[in-house]
């Protein structure tokens, strides 16, 4: 929706200026009138042309720290505006400082904290806004912010574990690939000239290595273009819903990474849903938000299916079983939590358990991949060396 800037005065003479989202200017005017403000100026905010940027410039760690500090100030009884003013002064990140300032302006203009945060969806996602809204409605904002900070920190730890598991083998594989390319591009051609001048019959391993070297050197630009084109096409296909659904399903069942991805996805699902339920968010709304933060299209569709089934009157355990994604232990604990009225706390326990399972999966994956890469790299380089030394014997016989 378009954003409108305004200046207004309250019945007590206090001046307000800020911005709000509305369908059109009449809707914006009605929103200000309902807040009992006399409008001095109201105009649509010009569309800003910005170059594409990666991320928001604000890390999850900074958001978690901001949330925990906000919670402490709220618990101490400081008004929201005063708390935000202090946090703005303390913020070292200019982008975060600017966002906090804009949130303060919106609240000064009569918006609730949740509505003000919702104007910055790249910084404060739907889960954050829903929990803050629940905290404002229930008068327990400080407690909700503390839970939210705990969630953000736990979620960030989980992301770091998965990133660690993915980064290490990727870096080792890239280094191995660079070593092989250097050997084939610069080392092997030196032997090729010697063998061609000698005029000896080359064994098939040597022919294979020399042919591979010629292919890489002569067709470097072609292969590079093909690789770039493949990456571009693949990234485009990932934006196609049907292809992304198939790809995410395959990733969950992949031999080495599937177990880690499944456990991390379940941990994220359980912690997100449990945190929202403990904050007082309705289960249907909580499932909708959880689906958007699942990080996997296959899991997202499964969660939305669970939401539809619950709306139809089914207990949550039944559709979870039908999705065939959640392990029996998770389904059983969820069913117990639903029957006892402690579903939120039970899901948090499930998340804690699967956080430990992710740790074990990361260690297992690392211990499996490292020797495989070493064996592959050693075997390939060994094959190249043997292929290059085999003609040496024929060459020495010819010289003798």
Legacy VTK file of the C-alpha trace (Angstrom):
# vtk DataFile Version 3.0
C-alpha trace
ASCII
DATASET POLYDATA
POINTS 400 float
0.000 0.000 0.000
1.131 3.593 -0.565
2.658 5.539 2.314
1.405 9.029 3.276
3.281 11.691 5.196
1.316 13.943 7.502
1.492 16.757 10.034
-1.307 17.095 12.563
-2.255 18.629 15.908
-4.108 16.961 18.780
-6.898 18.515 20.829
-4.347 19.474 23.488
-2.202 21.330 20.941
0.535 18.720 20.660
2.095 18.480 17.200
2.561 15.175 15.398
4.340 14.294 12.188
4.961 10.898 10.694
3.807 8.503 8.030
1.220 5.746 7.655
0.077 3.180 5.125
-3.371 3.547 3.564
-5.303 2.479 0.472
-5.686 6.086 -0.709
-5.558 9.614 0.630
-9.180 9.485 1.860
-8.417 6.348 3.852
-5.354 8.067 5.347
-7.431 11.124 6.254
-10.024 8.909 7.941
-7.342 7.154 10.002
-6.030 10.462 11.316
-9.516 11.764 12.099
-10.270 8.596 14.081
-7.195 9.391 16.166
-8.781 12.798 16.955
-6.077 14.709 15.110
-6.505 17.944 13.166
-4.709 17.529 9.838
-2.325 20.288 8.786
-0.812 18.550 5.792
-1.228 15.146 4.181
0.471 13.985 1.005
1.631 10.790 -0.600
5.255 9.890 -0.015
7.210 9.991 -3.307
8.361 6.662 -4.669
12.014 6.168 -3.877
14.279 4.706 -6.538
16.889 2.543 -4.859
19.549 0.282 -6.224
19.050 -3.369 -5.304
20.752 -4.249 -2.031
21.615 -7.518 -0.370
19.966 -7.844 3.037
18.996 -4.960 5.299
22.374 -4.054 6.729
21.087 -5.123 10.147
22.134 -8.515 11.495
19.857 -10.884 13.390
22.218 -10.547 16.346
21.601 -6.775 16.450
17.823 -7.283 16.298
18.017 -9.790 19.169
20.122 -7.366 21.257
17.720 -4.505 20.503
14.763 -6.680 21.543
16.365 -7.789 24.824
17.303 -4.214 25.763
13.804 -3.020 24.833
12.345 -5.734 27.069
14.510 -4.689 30.023
13.474 -1.035 29.655
9.813 -1.977 29.319
10.067 -4.166 32.422
11.596 -1.227 34.296
8.491 0.828 33.519
9.941 3.208 30.916
7.461 4.495 28.305
7.853 3.078 24.795
8.925 6.399 23.259
11.573 6.980 25.923
12.864 3.417 25.522
13.125 3.829 21.758
14.905 7.157 22.177
17.529 5.545 24.414
17.930 2.604 22.050
18.316 4.982 19.114
21.134 6.810 20.896
22.877 3.562 21.797
22.578 1.979 18.352
25.944 1.842 16.574
24.517 0.649 13.256
23.312 3.724 11.291
20.660 1.678 9.482
19.207 0.356 12.732
19.362 3.853 14.249
17.350 5.194 11.311
14.754 2.430 11.593
14.285 3.050 15.336
13.871 6.763 14.636
11.169 6.070 12.032
9.365 3.705 14.433
9.378 6.458 17.080
7.963 8.939 14.579
5.136 6.573 13.652
4.249 6.016 17.315
4.292 9.782 17.914
1.841 10.011 15.047
-0.597 7.728 16.861
0.376 4.280 15.557
0.694 1.312 17.842
4.131 -0.254 18.299
3.146 -3.286 16.213
1.848 -1.102 13.358
4.998 1.030 13.463
7.212 -2.064 13.292
5.112 -3.467 10.434
6.210 -0.527 8.265
9.687 -2.144 8.183
9.015 -5.755 7.131
12.606 -6.396 6.062
13.787 -5.710 9.616
10.821 -6.888 11.699
9.128 -9.906 10.112
5.533 -11.083 10.553
6.399 -13.209 13.565
7.954 -10.224 15.325
4.978 -7.983 14.579
2.404 -10.614 15.618
4.122 -11.221 18.947
4.442 -7.509 19.707
0.769 -7.031 18.839
-0.160 -9.870 21.218
2.011 -8.322 23.936
0.387 -4.912 23.516
-3.111 -6.398 23.566
-2.402 -8.444 26.699
-0.429 -5.768 28.543
2.618 -8.047 28.783
4.904 -6.397 26.263
8.048 -6.806 28.383
7.531 -10.564 28.766
6.738 -10.999 25.090
9.859 -9.078 24.080
11.959 -11.282 26.350
10.510 -14.428 24.734
11.071 -12.895 21.338
14.720 -12.174 22.161
15.174 -15.773 23.343
13.620 -17.014 20.110
15.781 -14.798 17.896
18.974 -15.879 19.656
18.050 -19.575 19.487
17.088 -19.259 15.817
20.380 -17.525 15.034
22.332 -20.305 16.775
20.476 -22.856 14.653
21.284 -20.960 11.436
24.962 -20.822 12.379
25.045 -24.583 12.943
23.485 -25.326 9.547
25.703 -22.736 7.830
28.766 -24.312 9.424
27.759 -27.739 8.136
27.227 -26.397 4.610
30.191 -24.016 4.437
32.992 -26.410 5.409
32.453 -29.050 2.692
31.733 -26.341 0.120
35.016 -24.556 0.846
37.003 -27.808 0.778
35.371 -28.787 -2.524
36.108 -25.359 -4.050
39.769 -25.526 -2.995
40.039 -29.058 -4.399
38.483 -27.935 -7.684
40.899 -24.986 -7.952
43.895 -27.285 -7.327
42.749 -29.712 -10.025
42.111 -26.904 -12.541
45.569 -25.402 -11.895
47.202 -28.784 -12.436
45.303 -29.429 -15.646
45.829 -25.905 -16.964
49.467 -25.197 -16.112
51.241 -28.414 -15.076
49.976 -31.017 -17.535
50.769 -28.954 -20.691
54.469 -29.045 -19.706
54.444 -32.834 -19.979
52.380 -32.767 -23.168
55.170 -31.012 -25.104
57.754 -33.534 -23.896
55.628 -36.535 -24.866
54.768 -35.125 -28.291
58.450 -34.447 -29.086
59.398 -37.974 -27.998
56.870 -39.527 -30.393
56.069 -42.459 -28.080
52.776 -44.315 -27.793
50.843 -42.926 -24.812
48.803 -45.161 -22.480
45.066 -44.480 -22.210
45.211 -42.802 -18.741
47.681 -40.267 -20.102
45.497 -39.613 -23.140
42.490 -39.050 -20.886
44.323 -36.541 -18.661
45.847 -34.704 -21.639
42.469 -34.560 -23.385
40.864 -33.160 -20.228
43.643 -30.579 -19.970
43.157 -29.489 -23.606
39.389 -29.277 -23.105
39.736 -26.986 -20.076
42.415 -24.746 -21.623
40.880 -24.401 -25.090
37.293 -24.144 -23.943
37.760 -22.106 -20.755
35.494 -19.261 -21.867
32.865 -21.677 -23.160
32.789 -23.723 -19.950
32.747 -20.563 -17.851
29.814 -19.236 -19.868
27.962 -22.542 -19.510
28.549 -22.525 -15.739
27.299 -18.939 -15.358
24.272 -19.681 -17.559
23.476 -22.758 -15.481
23.622 -20.759 -12.239
21.397 -18.007 -13.667
18.822 -20.472 -15.049
18.827 -22.499 -11.842
18.232 -19.392 -9.699
15.396 -18.393 -12.030
13.814 -21.843 -11.762
13.986 -21.652 -7.963
11.547 -18.734 -8.207
9.031 -20.946 -10.029
6.730 -22.386 -7.301
6.375 -25.891 -8.790
10.102 -26.307 -9.393
10.954 -24.930 -5.933
8.501 -27.352 -4.330
10.112 -30.318 -6.129
13.636 -29.101 -5.323
12.887 -28.548 -1.616
11.289 -31.997 -1.405
14.394 -33.581 -2.956
16.666 -31.691 -0.564
14.769 -33.044 2.454
15.331 -36.593 1.187
18.910 -36.156 -0.043
21.314 -38.815 1.302
23.779 -36.646 3.242
22.142 -33.253 3.814
18.523 -34.388 4.096
18.754 -35.481 7.732
20.349 -32.185 8.787
17.833 -30.073 6.840
14.878 -32.034 8.203
16.019 -31.709 11.820
16.801 -28.001 11.498
13.431 -27.376 9.813
11.561 -29.221 12.574
13.490 -27.292 15.235
12.574 -23.987 13.566
8.928 -25.028 13.164
8.572 -26.123 16.795
10.296 -23.070 18.254
8.410 -20.580 16.085
4.985 -22.119 16.695
5.655 -22.682 20.404
6.846 -19.107 20.902
3.788 -17.671 19.150
1.369 -19.870 21.108
3.006 -18.934 24.413
2.630 -15.283 23.394
-1.130 -15.758 23.119
-1.412 -15.779 19.321
-4.294 -17.904 17.989
-3.117 -21.254 16.612
-4.414 -20.592 13.087
-2.594 -17.246 12.915
0.480 -18.823 14.522
0.553 -21.575 11.888
0.222 -19.019 9.103
3.227 -17.078 10.404
5.189 -20.294 11.049
4.616 -21.416 7.466
6.159 -18.206 6.123
9.274 -18.702 8.260
9.696 -22.422 7.494
12.499 -21.857 4.985
11.342 -24.791 2.855
8.435 -24.737 0.399
7.539 -28.383 1.031
7.343 -27.795 4.779
5.484 -24.508 4.237
2.736 -26.257 2.267
2.539 -28.990 4.912
2.068 -26.399 7.675
-0.657 -24.633 5.684
-2.348 -28.018 5.230
-2.231 -28.489 9.006
-3.791 -25.037 9.424
-6.663 -25.880 7.055
-7.253 -29.203 8.800
-7.384 -27.578 12.236
-9.877 -25.035 10.918
-11.988 -28.002 9.827
-12.024 -29.360 13.378
-9.225 -31.955 13.314
-6.676 -32.266 16.141
-3.230 -31.068 15.128
-1.597 -34.518 15.330
-3.740 -36.008 12.527
-2.676 -33.671 9.681
0.922 -33.736 10.966
0.906 -37.504 10.438
-0.571 -37.142 6.960
2.187 -34.776 5.795
4.812 -37.537 6.327
7.421 -34.927 7.245
7.288 -34.929 11.033
8.791 -37.895 12.945
6.504 -39.961 15.234
8.129 -38.536 18.383
7.275 -34.967 17.344
3.701 -35.948 16.511
3.236 -37.785 19.819
4.620 -34.910 21.904
2.451 -32.441 19.988
-0.634 -34.583 20.635
0.172 -34.760 24.356
0.706 -31.008 24.490
-2.616 -30.372 22.763
-4.516 -32.690 25.139
-2.948 -31.192 28.260
-3.337 -27.576 27.129
0.404 -26.969 27.108
1.112 -27.178 23.390
3.363 -24.114 23.348
5.660 -25.354 26.121
5.746 -28.857 24.617
6.821 -27.479 21.245
9.617 -25.493 22.902
10.850 -28.758 24.453
10.730 -30.387 21.009
12.759 -27.476 19.605
15.375 -27.811 22.367
15.664 -31.541 21.671
16.091 -31.016 17.934
18.672 -28.282 18.494
20.828 -30.981 20.091
19.987 -33.320 17.213
21.188 -30.664 14.757
24.505 -30.493 16.645
24.889 -34.257 16.306
23.890 -34.137 12.616
26.473 -31.409 11.916
29.233 -33.472 13.558
28.160 -36.601 11.648
27.996 -34.776 8.323
31.405 -33.177 8.826
32.999 -36.486 9.812
31.507 -38.125 6.694
32.260 -35.441 4.125
35.848 -34.673 5.127
37.264 -38.155 4.389
35.157 -38.450 1.223
36.577 -35.213 -0.179
40.119 -36.200 0.819
39.729 -39.624 -0.828
38.272 -38.081 -3.992
40.911 -35.355 -4.217
43.745 -37.739 -3.393
42.470 -40.330 -5.848
42.064 -37.829 -8.674
45.471 -36.221 -8.147
47.001 -39.694 -7.796
45.412 -40.713 -11.109
46.906 -37.626 -12.780
50.371 -38.333 -11.385
50.284 -42.001 -12.429
49.013 -41.029 -15.883
51.914 -38.602 -16.306
54.582 -40.996 -15.020
53.493 -43.995 -17.089
54.944 -42.595 -20.371
58.192 -41.833 -18.514
59.063 -45.535 -18.492
58.515 -45.811 -22.244
60.548 -42.633 -22.703
63.456 -43.991 -20.641
63.386 -47.262 -22.614
63.502 -45.289 -25.874
66.459 -43.240 -24.641
68.249 -46.427 -23.461
LINES 1 401
400 0 1 2 3 4 5 6 7 8 9 10 11 12 13 14 15 16 17 18 19 20 21 22 23 24 25 26 27 28 29 30 31 32 33 34 35 36 37 38 39 40 41 42 43 44 45 46 47 48 49 50 51 52 53 54 55 56 57 58 59 60 61 62 63 64 65 66 67 68 69 70 71 72 73 74 75 76 77 78 79 80 81 82 83 84 85 86 87 88 89 90 91 92 93 94 95 96 97 98 99 100 101 102 103 104 105 106 107 108 109 110 111 112 113 114 115 116 117 118 119 120 121 122 123 124 125 126 127 128 129 130 131 132 133 134 135 136 137 138 139 140 141 142 143 144 145 146 147 148 149 150 151 152 153 154 155 156 157 158 159 160 161 162 163 164 165 166 167 168 169 170 171 172 173 174 175 176 177 178 179 180 181 182 183 184 185 186 187 188 189 190 191 192 193 194 195 196 197 198 199 200 201 202 203 204 205 206 207 208 209 210 211 212 213 214 215 216 217 218 219 220 221 222 223 224 225 226 227 228 229 230 231 232 233 234 235 236 237 238 239 240 241 242 243 244 245 246 247 248 249 250 251 252 253 254 255 256 257 258 259 260 261 262 263 264 265 266 267 268 269 270 271 272 273 274 275 276 277 278 279 280 281 282 283 284 285 286 287 288 289 290 291 292 293 294 295 296 297 298 299 300 301 302 303 304 305 306 307 308 309 310 311 312 313 314 315 316 317 318 319 320 321 322 323 324 325 326 327 328 329 330 331 332 333 334 335 336 337 338 339 340 341 342 343 344 345 346 347 348 349 350 351 352 353 354 355 356 357 358 359 360 361 362 363 364 365 366 367 368 369 370 371 372 373 374 375 376 377 378 379 380 381 382 383 384 385 386 387 388 389 390 391 392 393 394 395 396 397 398 399
